[in-house]
């Protein structure tokens, strides 16, 4: 099945567009996973603690949300042991019925891009099916030939990708807002072209766009420019964006939310550190934070 169709089905089933980013920052992990940051321990033990935390998070959130986004860098920092835990987390999430977006932000010349596409989405690597992501994030800076190998794999496997268009970080305007039309609009137009042959029955393409929720005033213009593109919206919660900021990214519908996923990472994983959840065990705090996010977005989208 086309990736966009699987994603929209998952959103419909859960009734919300919430995406939990699995960014296991060592310094913020609950005390019971302190082994992950203990440099005196063998690397394999540290990586196992990191994987244990993420899998515990999955157990808490899996029944409430449609998708998760593990960030590979935090696993890669622990070498091959960390990569094995990344694959374990991906497999656990998929076996729990979640859509998995591997946040890898790859972007390289065509031959290397092809290897990356096979590594994360399938092809010739021999990676176990459960350890492959449903979609990946991509940087388009090297141009179309760095994206094409991913498109070919998506066509063959029914998987998807999200291209960085207007990111949520503070330095995003250094390049993305330059030019006429500005670079972010040029990339958005390319995303539409790249995704034109991968549109599913849902009306959306399997080629999505990363557009920061922190740019709320711009979301409607990006949606107008990319009407069939699924958006991935980082920046909600800890980075400062709220539910009202993301409304313009969604496609108008008489049913449930359509066309976007809203990501929260630190605000969910480390909710136990938030004053409003003080005294709660970390799992209870994470559960409460997810439920609050679902209600917050539901209220904002319901009132549009």
HUQUI-V235817 format. One record per helix or strand. SS is the DSSP state (H for helix, E for strand). FROM is the first residue (numbers start at 1). TO is the last residue. If there is no record, write none. Layout:
<<SS:FROM:TO> <SS:FROM:TO>>
This chain:
<<H:3:14> <E:18:22> <H:26:28> <H:31:37> <H:43:61> <E:67:71> <H:72:76> <H:79:95> <E:99:106> <H:110:121> <H:129:131> <E:135:138> <H:144:157> <E:160:166> <H:170:176> <E:179:179> <E:182:182> <H:183:194> <E:199:199> <E:205:211> <H:213:225> <E:229:233> <E:236:236> <E:241:241> <H:243:249> <E:260:264> <H:266:269> <H:271:273> <H:275:277> <H:282:302>>
